[in-house]
């Protein structure tokens, strides 16, 4: 049995502040995009994981194995699973690839075992695996609050396309947040972004783009700024880093601009992907 593990981008990310428990209070507009890993799981005699990227762990540190363990502890099942992951989403990229894989594992286990789980129950399980896993479990454009577990899904039908460009280096989420704690940060208006998406107000989407973590990530990986400047200079209407980085995305309605820039950035040996938002209708 197979499932698609969709990546995400953050059109708006506001680090509200640090909580007493050490986590960060967040306001975010997160959207799934048409770019995904593929996870195949079947019931087996023992749990195994094979994948097409040799730099990823295949032990308890892998989010798929972690998701299986958390699900087993919650539901008490004894079944084991063979897992095969076709990995396409880059790591340390701000695209939630690992979280998307974990969410796909949760969905597949529910289907394979016909588990009578509610959405609320699964979100609670997903939260134990990772902060972005609840969002990836739903795969719907959402206002995301708390530490990632408070979701307000909405529908949208954007008429623009997206170009993803990832610098060669990734960003440590932990290090980026540590820098944010020591400096003044931008606080973009996520409610405004949500309204703009729902109303298909392209100009307001462009003007509402913002990410509290971008300056911190740039201080760790200077190439983020280089990529961003290249995309701005190319003529894209909006350019922003996703999540804690290092992927930069650019939005446009100009297909020719997108295709031309995609070719040029590939020639410079960047990871490049053309995609679009999944607006909640799929």
LUMPA-78912 format. One record per atom (N, C-alpha, C, O): x, y, z. Coordinates in steps of 0.1 Angstrom, whole numbers, padded with zeros to 4 digits, always signed. Layout:
// LUMPA-78912
XYZ
...
This chain:
// LUMPA-78912
+0008-0012+0000
+0000+0000+0000
+0009+0013+0000
+0019+0013+0007
+0005+0022-0009
+0014+0034-0010
+0006+0047-0006
-0006+0048-0006
+0014+0057-0002
+0009+0070+0001
+0019+0081-0003
+0031+0078-0003
+0014+0092-0007
+0023+0103-0010
+0025+0112+0002
+0016+0115+0009
+0038+0115+0004
+0042+0124+0015
+0045+0138+0010
+0056+0140+0005
+0035+0147+0010
+0037+0160+0004
+0045+0169+0012
+0044+0170+0024
+0054+0177+0005
+0061+0187+0012
+0052+0199+0015
+0041+0200+0010
+0058+0209+0022
+0051+0221+0025
+0060+0233+0024
+0072+0232+0024
+0054+0245+0022
+0061+0257+0024
+0054+0266+0034
+0042+0264+0036
+0061+0275+0040
+0055+0285+0049
+0054+0298+0041
+0064+0305+0038
+0042+0303+0038
+0040+0316+0032
+0041+0327+0042
+0044+0338+0039
+0039+0323+0055
+0040+0333+0066
+0044+0325+0078
+0038+0315+0082
+0054+0330+0085
+0059+0324+0097
+0063+0334+0107
+0073+0342+0105
+0056+0334+0118
+0058+0344+0129
+0062+0336+0142
+0054+0329+0147
+0074+0338+0146
+0079+0333+0159
+0074+0343+0170
+0080+0353+0172
+0063+0339+0176
+0057+0348+0186
+0066+0350+0198
+0067+0361+0203
+0072+0339+0203
+0080+0340+0215
+0084+0326+0220
+0078+0316+0215
+0092+0326+0230
+0096+0313+0235
+0088+0310+0248
+0086+0319+0256
+0083+0298+0249
+0075+0293+0260
+0083+0289+0272
+0095+0286+0270
+0076+0287+0283
+0083+0283+0295
+0089+0269+0294
+0099+0265+0300
+0083+0261+0285
+0087+0247+0284
+0098+0245+0273
+0103+0234+0270
+0103+0257+0268
+0114+0257+0259
+0110+0257+0244
+0118+0260+0235
+0098+0253+0241
+0093+0254+0228
+0089+0268+0224
+0088+0277+0232
+0087+0270+0211
+0084+0283+0206
+0069+0284+0202
+0064+0275+0196
+0063+0295+0206
+0049+0298+0202
+0049+0304+0188
+0057+0313+0185
+0042+0298+0179
+0042+0301+0164
+0029+0305+0159
+0019+0300+0163
+0029+0314+0149
+0018+0316+0140
+0023+0314+0126
+0033+0320+0122
+0016+0305+0118
+0022+0302+0105
+0010+0300+0095
-0001+0295+0099
+0012+0303+0083
+0004+0298+0072
+0012+0288+0065
+0022+0291+0058
+0008+0276+0065
+0015+0265+0059
+0006+0259+0048
-0006+0257+0050
+0012+0256+0037
+0004+0250+0025
+0012+0238+0020
+0024+0238+0018
+0004+0227+0017
+0011+0216+0010
+0013+0219-0004
+0005+0227-0011
+0024+0214-0010
+0027+0216-0024
+0028+0203-0032
+0030+0193-0026
+0027+0204-0045
+0027+0192-0053
+0041+0188-0056
+0046+0188-0067
+0047+0182-0045
+0061+0177-0045
+0061+0168-0033
+0058+0171-0022
+0065+0155-0036
+0063+0145-0026
+0073+0133-0026
+0079+0130-0037
+0075+0127-0015
+0081+0114-0014
+0070+0104-0015
+0058+0107-0014
+0073+0091-0018
+0064+0080-0019
+0068+0070-0009
+0079+0064-0010
+0058+0067+0000
+0061+0056+0010
+0052+0044+0007
+0040+0046+0006
+0058+0032+0007
+0051+0020+0005
+0052+0012+0018
+0064+0010+0023
+0041+0008+0024
+0042+0000+0036
+0032-0013+0035
+0021-0012+0029
+0037-0024+0040
+0029-0036+0040
+0032-0043+0053
+0043-0042+0059
+0022-0051+0057
+0024-0059+0069
+0034-0070+0067
+0034-0076+0056
+0044-0072+0076
+0055-0081+0074
+0058-0089+0087
+0052-0086+0097
+0068-0098+0086
+0072-0105+0098
+0081-0096+0107
+0081-0099+0119
+0088-0087+0101
+0096-0077+0109
+0095-0063+0103
+0093-0062+0091
+0098-0053+0111
+0098-0040+0106
+0111-0037+0099
+0122-0038+0106
+0111-0033+0086
+0123-0029+0079
+0120-0016+0072
+0109-0013+0069
+0131-0009+0069
+0130+0003+0061
+0141+0004+0051
+0153+0003+0054
+0137+0005+0038
+0147+0007+0028
+0144+0020+0020
+0132+0023+0019
+0154+0027+0016
+0152+0039+0009
+0162+0042-0002
+0173+0035-0002
+0160+0052-0010
+0169+0055-0021
+0179+0066-0018
+0186+0071-0027
+0181+0069-0005
+0191+0079-0001
+0199+0073+0011
+0194+0070+0021
+0212+0070+0008
+0220+0063+0018
+0225+0072+0030
+0231+0067+0039
+0222+0085+0029
+0226+0094+0040
+0215+0095+0051
+0218+0102+0061
+0204+0089+0049
+0193+0089+0059
+0194+0077+0068
+0197+0066+0064
+0191+0079+0081
+0191+0068+0091
+0179+0058+0088
+0169+0062+0083
+0182+0045+0091
+0171+0035+0090
+0168+0029+0104
+0164+0018+0105
+0171+0037+0114
+0169+0032+0128
+0158+0041+0135
+0150+0047+0128
+0158+0041+0148
+0147+0048+0155
+0148+0063+0153
+0138+0070+0157
+0159+0068+0147
+0160+0083+0145
+0152+0087+0132
+0149+0098+0130
+0149+0077+0124
+0141+0080+0112
+0126+0082+0116
+0121+0075+0124
+0120+0093+0110
+0107+0097+0114
+0097+0086+0111
+0086+0085+0118
+0099+0078+0101
+0089+0067+0098
+0089+0056+0109
+0079+0052+0114
+0101+0052+0114
+0102+0043+0125
+0097+0049+0137
+0090+0042+0145
+0099+0061+0140
+0094+0068+0152
+0079+0068+0151
+0073+0066+0162
+0073+0071+0140
+0059+0071+0138
+0053+0057+0141
+0042+0056+0148
+0059+0047+0136
+0054+0033+0139
+0055+0030+0154
+0045+0025+0159
+0065+0034+0160
+0067+0031+0175
+0056+0039+0183
+0051+0033+0192
+0054+0052+0179
+0044+0059+0187
+0030+0054+0184
+0022+0053+0193
+0027+0050+0172
+0014+0044+0169
+0012+0031+0176
+0001+0028+0181
+0023+0022+0177
+0022+0010+0184
+0019+0011+0199
+0011+0004+0205
+0026+0021+0204
+0024+0024+0219
+0010+0028+0222
+0004+0025+0232
+0004+0036+0213
-0009+0042+0215
-0020+0031+0213
-0029+0030+0221
-0019+0023+0202
-0030+0014+0198
-0027+0000+0203
-0037-0008+0204
-0015-0004+0206
-0012-0017+0211
-0012-0028+0201
-0013-0040+0205
-0010-0025+0188
-0010-0036+0178
+0004-0043+0178
+0014-0037+0183
+0004-0055+0173
+0016-0063+0173
+0022-0064+0159
+0033-0069+0157
+0015-0060+0149
+0020-0061+0135
+0033-0054+0132
+0035-0043+0138
+0041-0060+0123
+0053-0053+0119
+0051-0049+0104
+0042-0053+0098
+0060-0041+0099
+0058-0035+0086
+0071-0034+0078
+0082-0031+0083
+0070-0038+0065
+0081-0035+0056
+0078-0021+0050
+0067-0019+0045
+0088-0013+0050
+0086+0001+0045
+0097+0004+0034
+0108+0001+0035
+0092+0010+0023
+0101+0014+0012
+0098+0028+0009
+0087+0032+0005
+0108+0037+0010
+0106+0051+0008
+0114+0055-0004
+0126+0054-0006
+0107+0062-0014
+0113+0069-0025
+0114+0083-0021
+0104+0091-0021
+0126+0087-0018
+0128+0101-0012
+0132+0111-0023
+0141+0109-0031
+0124+0121-0024
+0126+0132-0034
+0128+0146-0027
+0136+0154-0032
+0122+0148-0016
+0122+0161-0008
+0136+0161-0001
+0139+0152+0006
+0144+0172-0004
+0157+0173+0003
+0155+0175+0018
+0145+0180+0023
+0166+0172+0025
+0166+0173+0040
+0172+0187+0043
+0178+0193+0036
+0169+0191+0056
+0174+0204+0061
+0170+0215+0051
+0179+0223+0048
+0158+0214+0047
+0154+0223+0036
+0142+0233+0039
+0139+0242+0031
+0136+0230+0051
+0124+0238+0054
+0112+0234+0047
+0102+0241+0046
+0112+0221+0042
+0100+0216+0034
+0093+0205+0041
+0083+0199+0036
+0097+0202+0054
+0090+0192+0062
+0091+0178+0056
+0081+0170+0057
+0101+0174+0049
+0102+0161+0043
+0101+0150+0053
+0093+0140+0050
+0109+0150+0063
+0108+0140+0073
+0094+0139+0080
+0089+0128+0083
+0088+0151+0083
+0075+0151+0089
+0065+0145+0080
+0056+0138+0084
+0066+0148+0067
+0056+0143+0057
+0057+0128+0056
+0047+0121+0055
+0069+0122+0057
+0071+0108+0057
+0065+0101+0069
+0058+0091+0068
+0066+0108+0081
+0060+0102+0093
+0045+0103+0092
+0038+0093+0096
+0040+0114+0086
+0025+0115+0085
+0020+0104+0075
+0009+0099+0078
+0027+0102+0065
+0023+0091+0055
+0023+0077+0062
+0014+0069+0060
+0033+0075+0071
+0033+0062+0078
+0021+0061+0087
+0015+0050+0088
+0017+0072+0094
+0005+0071+0103
-0007+0068+0094
-0015+0060+0098
-0009+0075+0083
-0021+0072+0075
-0021+0058+0070
-0031+0052+0070
-0009+0053+0066
-0009+0039+0060
-0012+0029+0071
-0019+0019+0068
-0007+0031+0083
-0009+0021+0094
-0024+0021+0097
-0030+0010+0099
-0031+0033+0097
-0045+0033+0099
-0053+0025+0088
-0062+0018+0091
-0048+0026+0076
-0055+0019+0065
-0052+0004+0065
-0061-0004+0063
-0039+0001+0068
-0036-0013+0068
-0042-0021+0079
-0046-0033+0078
-0044-0015+0091
-0050-0021+0102
-0064-0018+0105
-0070-0022+0115
-0070-0009+0096
-0084-0004+0098
-0086+0001+0112
-0096-0003+0119
-0078+0010+0116
-0078+0015+0130
-0090+0025+0131
-0091+0034+0122
-0098+0024+0141
-0109+0034+0143
-0105+0047+0150
-0110+0050+0161
-0096+0054+0143
-0090+0066+0150
-0097+0078+0145
-0100+0080+0133
-0099+0088+0154
-0104+0101+0150
-0093+0110+0145
-0081+0108+0148
-0097+0120+0138
-0087+0130+0133
-0080+0137+0145
-0068+0138+0145
-0087+0140+0156
-0082+0146+0168
-0072+0137+0174
-0061+0141+0179
-0075+0124+0175
-0066+0114+0181
-0053+0113+0173
-0042+0112+0179
-0054+0113+0160
-0042+0111+0152
-0033+0124+0153
-0021+0123+0152
-0039+0136+0154
-0032+0148+0155
-0024+0147+0168
-0012+0152+0168
-0030+0142+0179
-0023+0141+0191
-0011+0131+0190
+0000+0134+0196
-0013+0121+0183
-0002+0111+0180
+0009+0118+0172
+0021+0116+0175
+0005+0125+0161
+0014+0131+0152
+0023+0141+0159
+0035+0143+0157
+0017+0148+0169
+0025+0158+0177
+0036+0152+0184
+0047+0158+0186
+0035+0139+0189
+0045+0133+0196
+0057+0129+0187
+0068+0128+0192
+0054+0128+0174
+0065+0125+0164
+0073+0137+0161
+0085+0136+0159
+0066+0148+0158
+0073+0160+0154
+0064+0172+0153
+0052+0170+0150
+0069+0184+0154
+0060+0196+0154
+0053+0198+0141
+0041+0203+0141
+0058+0194+0129
+0052+0196+0116
+0043+0185+0112
+0036+0185+0102
+0044+0174+0120
+0037+0162+0115
+0021+0163+0116
+0015+0158+0106
+0015+0170+0125
+0001+0172+0125
-0004+0179+0112
-0014+0175+0106
+0004+0190+0108
+0000+0196+0095
+0001+0187+0083
-0008+0186+0075
+0012+0179+0083
+0015+0170+0072
+0004+0159+0072
+0001+0153+0061
-0001+0156+0083
-0011+0145+0084
-0024+0150+0077
-0030+0142+0070
-0028+0163+0078
-0040+0168+0072
-0038+0171+0058
-0047+0170+0049
-0026+0177+0054
-0023+0181+0040
-0033+0191+0035
-0037+0189+0024
-0036+0201+0043
-0045+0211+0038
-0040+0225+0042
-0034+0226+0053
-0041+0235+0034
-0037+0248+0038
-0043+0252+0051
-0054+0250+0054
-0034+0257+0060
-0039+0259+0074
-0032+0271+0081
-0020+0274+0078
-0039+0277+0090
-0033+0286+0100
-0028+0276+0111
-0036+0269+0116
-0015+0276+0114
-0009+0267+0123
-0004+0275+0135
+0004+0285+0133
-0008+0271+0147
-0005+0279+0159
+0000+0269+0170
+0002+0257+0168
+0003+0275+0181
+0009+0267+0192
+0024+0263+0188
+0031+0272+0184
+0027+0251+0190
+0040+0246+0185
+0039+0238+0172
+0048+0231+0168
+0026+0239+0167
+0024+0232+0154
+0012+0223+0155
+0008+0217+0145
+0005+0222+0167
-0005+0212+0169
-0019+0219+0167
-0029+0211+0167
-0020+0232+0167
-0033+0239+0166
-0035+0243+0151
-0029+0252+0146
-0045+0236+0145
-0046+0237+0130
-0060+0243+0127
-0070+0238+0132
-0060+0253+0118
-0073+0258+0113
-0072+0257+0098
-0067+0267+0091
-0077+0246+0092
-0076+0244+0078
-0085+0254+0070
-0095+0258+0076
-0082+0257+0058
-0090+0265+0049
-0088+0261+0035
-0078+0254+0032
-0097+0265+0026
-0095+0262+0012
-0091+0274+0004
-0095+0285+0008
-0083+0272-0006
-0079+0283-0015
-0076+0277-0028
-0074+0265-0030
-0076+0286-0038
-0074+0281-0052
-0064+0291-0059
-0068+0299-0068
-0051+0291-0055
-0042+0301-0060
-0040+0299-0075
-0040+0288-0081
-0038+0311-0082
-0035+0311-0096
-0021+0314-0100
-0018+0318-0111
-0012+0311-0090
+0002+0314-0093
+0010+0301-0091
+0005+0291-0085
+0022+0301-0097
+0031+0289-0096
+0043+0292-0087
+0045+0304-0084
+0050+0282-0083
+0061+0283-0073
+0073+0277-0079
+0073+0266-0084
+0085+0284-0077
+0098+0278-0080
+0105+0276-0067
+0107+0286-0059
+0109+0264-0064
+0117+0261-0052
+0132+0261-0056
+0136+0254-0067
+0141+0267-0049
+0155+0267-0051
+0162+0265-0038
+0160+0273-0028
+0169+0254-0037
+0176+0251-0024
+0191+0253-0025
+0198+0248-0034
+0197+0262-0016
+0211+0263-0016
+0218+0249-0013
+0211+0240-0009
+0231+0249-0015
+0238+0236-0013
+0238+0231+0001
+0237+0219+0004
+0239+0241+0011
+0239+0237+0025
+0224+0238+0031
+0216+0246+0026
+0222+0230+0041
+0209+0231+0048
+0211+0239+0061
+0222+0244+0064
+0200+0241+0068
+0200+0248+0080
+0196+0240+0092
+0186+0232+0091
+0202+0241+0103
+0198+0234+0115
+0187+0242+0122
+0188+0254+0125
+0175+0236+0123
+0164+0243+0129
+0167+0247+0143
+0163+0258+0147
+0173+0239+0151
+0177+0242+0164
+0186+0254+0165
+0184+0263+0173
+0196+0255+0156
+0205+0267+0156
+0197+0279+0152
+0200+0290+0157
+0189+0278+0142
+0181+0290+0138
+0172+0296+0149
+0172+0308+0151
+0165+0287+0156
+0157+0292+0167
+0165+0298+0178
+0161+0308+0185
+0177+0292+0181
+0186+0298+0191
+0190+0312+0188
+0191+0321+0197
+0192+0315+0175
+0196+0329+0171
+0184+0338+0172
+0185+0349+0177
+0172+0333+0168
+0160+0341+0170
+0158+0346+0184
+0153+0357+0186
+0161+0337+0193
+0158+0341+0207
+0167+0352+0212
+0164+0359+0222
+0178+0355+0205
+0187+0366+0209
+0186+0379+0201
+0194+0387+0203
+0176+0380+0193
+0175+0392+0185
+0160+0396+0183
+0151+0389+0185
+0159+0409+0178
+0146+0414+0174
+0142+0408+0161
+0150+0407+0152
+0129+0404+0159
+0125+0397+0147
+0113+0404+0141
+0105+0410+0147
+0112+0401+0128
+0100+0405+0120
+0088+0397+0125
+0089+0385+0129
+0076+0403+0126
+0064+0395+0130
+0053+0397+0119
+0045+0406+0120
+0054+0389+0108
+0044+0391+0097
+0030+0387+0101
+0028+0381+0111
+0020+0392+0094
+0006+0391+0097
+0001+0379+0090
-0003+0379+0078
-0001+0368+0097
-0005+0355+0092
-0020+0355+0089
-0025+0349+0079
-0028+0363+0097
-0042+0364+0094
-0045+0371+0081
-0053+0367+0073
-0037+0381+0078
-0038+0388+0065
-0035+0378+0053
-0041+0378+0043
-0024+0370+0055
-0021+0360+0045
-0032+0350+0043
-0035+0347+0031
-0038+0345+0053
-0049+0336+0052
-0060+0342+0044
-0066+0336+0035
-0064+0354+0047
-0075+0361+0040
-0072+0363+0025
-0080+0361+0016
-0059+0366+0023
-0055+0368+0009
-0056+0356+0001
-0060+0356-0011
-0052+0344+0007
-0053+0331+0000
-0067+0327-0003
-0071+0323-0014
-0076+0329+0007
-0090+0325+0006
-0097+0334-0005
-0105+0329-0012
-0093+0346-0005
-0100+0356-0015
-0093+0356-0028
-0097+0363-0037
-0082+0348-0029
-0074+0348-0042
-0069+0362-0045
-0070+0366-0057
-0064+0369-0035
-0059+0383-0037
-0044+0382-0039
-0037+0382-0029
-0040+0381-0051
-0026+0378-0054
-0017+0389-0048
-0006+0386-0043
-0020+0402-0050
-0012+0413-0046
-0010+0412-0030
+0001+0415-0025
-0021+0409-0023
-0020+0408-0009
-0012+0396-0004
-0005+0396+0006
-0012+0385-0012
-0004+0373-0009
+0011+0378-0010
+0019+0375-0001
+0014+0385-0021
+0028+0389-0022
+0033+0399-0011
+0044+0397-0006
+0024+0408-0007
+0028+0418+0003
+0028+0412+0017
+0034+0418+0026
+0021+0401+0019
+0020+0395+0032
+0031+0384+0035
+0032+0379+0046
+0039+0381+0025
+0050+0371+0027
+0059+0376+0038
+0063+0388+0039
+0063+0367+0047
+0072+0370+0058
+0076+0358+0066
+0069+0349+0068
+0088+0359+0072
+0094+0347+0079
+0103+0352+0090
+0114+0357+0087
+0099+0351+0102
+0107+0355+0114
+0121+0348+0115
+0130+0353+0121
+0122+0336+0108
+0135+0329+0109
+0145+0332+0098
+0156+0327+0098
+0141+0340+0088
+0149+0341+0077
+0163+0348+0080
+0173+0343+0075
+0163+0358+0087
+0175+0365+0090
+0185+0356+0098
+0197+0356+0096
+0179+0348+0108
+0187+0339+0115
+0193+0328+0106
+0205+0325+0108
+0185+0323+0097
+0190+0313+0088
+0201+0318+0079
+0211+0311+0076
+0199+0330+0074
+0209+0337+0065
+0222+0338+0072
+0233+0337+0066
+0222+0341+0086
+0234+0342+0093
+0242+0329+0094
+0254+0329+0096
+0235+0318+0092
+0241+0305+0093
+0245+0300+0079
+0255+0294+0077
+0237+0303+0069
+0239+0299+0055
+0238+0311+0046
+0227+0315+0042
+0249+0318+0043
+0248+0331+0035
+0242+0329+0022
+0237+0338+0016
+0243+0317+0016
+0239+0314+0002
+0224+0316+0001
+0219+0318-0010
+0216+0315+0012
+0202+0318+0012
+0199+0332+0006
+0191+0334-0003
+0207+0342+0011
+0206+0355+0006
+0209+0356-0009
+0203+0364-0016
+0220+0349-0013
+0224+0349-0027
+0213+0344-0036
+0210+0350-0046
+0207+0333-0032
+0196+0327-0040
+0184+0336-0040
+0178+0338-0051
+0181+0342-0029
+0169+0351-0028
+0172+0363-0037
+0162+0367-0044
+0184+0369-0037
+0186+0380-0046
+0186+0377-0060
+0181+0385-0068
+0190+0365-0064
+0189+0360-0078
+0175+0360-0083
+0172+0364-0094
+0166+0355-0074
+0152+0353-0078
+0145+0367-0078
+0136+0369-0087
+0148+0376-0069
+0143+0389-0069
+0147+0396-0082
+0139+0402-0089
+0160+0395-0085
+0165+0402-0097
+0159+0396-0110
+0158+0403-0120
+0156+0383-0109
+0150+0377-0121
+0136+0383-0124
+0131+0382-0136
+0129+0388-0114
+0116+0394-0116
+0104+0387-0110
+0093+0391-0114
+0106+0378-0101
+0095+0372-0094
+0088+0382-0085
+0094+0391-0080
+0075+0380-0083
+0067+0390-0076
+0069+0388-0061
+0069+0398-0053
+0072+0376-0056
+0074+0374-0042
+0085+0363-0040
+0084+0353-0046
+0094+0365-0030
+0105+0356-0028
+0106+0355-0013
+0107+0365-0006
+0107+0342-0007
+0108+0340+0007
+0115+0327+0010
+0114+0318+0002
+0121+0326+0021
+0127+0313+0026
+0115+0306+0033
+0107+0312+0039
+0115+0293+0031
+0105+0284+0038
+0110+0279+0051
+0121+0274+0052
+0101+0279+0061
+0104+0273+0074
+0117+0279+0080
+0120+0291+0080
+0126+0269+0085
+0139+0274+0090
+0150+0273+0079
+0161+0274+0082
+0146+0270+0067
+0155+0270+0056
+0161+0256+0053
+0159+0247+0061
+0168+0256+0043
+0174+0267+0035
+0167+0269+0022
+0171+0278+0014
+0156+0262+0018
+0150+0264+0006
+0143+0278+0005
+0137+0283+0014
+0145+0284-0007
+0139+0297-0010
+0128+0294-0021
+0131+0286-0030
+0116+0300-0019
+0106+0298-0030
+0103+0312-0036
+0104+0322-0029
+0099+0312-0048
+0095+0324-0056
+0082+0321-0062
+0079+0311-0068
+0073+0331-0062
+0060+0330-0068
+0058+0339-0080
+0063+0350-0080
+0051+0334-0090
+0048+0342-0102
+0036+0337-0109
+0032+0325-0107
+0030+0345-0118
+0020+0341-0127
+0026+0340-0141
+0019+0336-0151
+0039+0343-0143
+0046+0343-0156
+0053+0330-0158
+0064+0328-0153
+0047+0322-0166
+0052+0308-0169
+0066+0309-0176
+0075+0301-0173
+0067+0319-0185
+0080+0320-0192
+0091+0324-0182
+0102+0318-0184
+0089+0333-0173
+0099+0337-0163
+0103+0325-0155
+0114+0322-0152
+0093+0317-0151
+0095+0305-0142
+0104+0295-0149
+0114+0290-0144
+0100+0292-0162
+0108+0282-0169
+0122+0287-0172
+0132+0279-0172
+0124+0299-0176
+0137+0305-0179
+0146+0305-0166
+0158+0301-0167
+0140+0309-0155
+0148+0309-0143
+0152+0295-0138
+0162+0293-0133
+0142+0286-0139
+0145+0272-0135
+0156+0267-0143
+0165+0260-0137
+0157+0269-0156
+0168+0264-0164
+0181+0271-0160
+0191+0264-0158
+0181+0283-0157
+0194+0290-0153
+0199+0285-0139
+0211+0283-0138
+0190+0283-0130
+0194+0279-0117
+0199+0265-0117
+0208+0261-0109
+0193+0256-0125
+0198+0243-0127
+0212+0243-0133
+0220+0235-0129
+0215+0252-0142
+0228+0253-0148
+0238+0257-0137
+0250+0254-0138
+0234+0264-0127
+0242+0267-0115
+0243+0256-0105
+0249+0258-0094
+0237+0245-0108
+0237+0233-0099
+0230+0234-0086
+0234+0228-0076
+0219+0242-0086
+0210+0243-0075
+0200+0232-0076
+0197+0227-0087
+0194+0227-0064
+0182+0219-0065
+0171+0228-0068
+0168+0238-0062
+0164+0225-0079
+0153+0233-0084
+0140+0225-0086
+0141+0214-0091
+0129+0230-0083
+0116+0223-0085
+0105+0233-0088
+0103+0242-0081
+0098+0230-0099
+0086+0238-0102
+0074+0231-0095
+0072+0219-0096
+0065+0239-0089
+0054+0233-0082
+0042+0242-0080
+0043+0254-0085
+0032+0238-0073
+0020+0246-0070
+0015+0242-0057
+0018+0232-0051
+0006+0251-0051
+0000+0248-0039
-0012+0239-0041
-0020+0240-0051
-0013+0229-0032
-0025+0220-0032
-0035+0227-0023
-0034+0228-0011
-0046+0232-0029
-0055+0242-0022
-0065+0236-0013
-0074+0243-0008
-0065+0223-0011
-0075+0217-0002
-0087+0210-0010
-0096+0205-0004
-0085+0210-0023
-0096+0204-0031
-0092+0191-0036
-0101+0183-0041
-0079+0187-0035
-0074+0174-0040
-0080+0163-0031
-0077+0151-0034
